Amino acid sequence: MRWLGRYGEGNQWKERGRVTGVTLTPTLATILFVIACLCGYKYRRVWKAEGPRWQLWLWGVLAAAGLLILGFVPLDLTG
């Protein structure tokens, strides 16, 4: 008798609790990284110039969102 594991037959346990089908292509990840870097650069320029707070929030949130997406969405490296 074959042991089916905790969540059922085969490799289904690997997909449990994970969003499938959401990946970044290397090209999209590169573009997102460049945009996040540019937003971070704009954030730093506004911060050093003691500019308006709304611009700090805008550039900071955009930079952080881009880096979080890069950090938590897997790359699709199946060519």
Beta strands, then each sheet from edge to edge (+ up, - down):
end
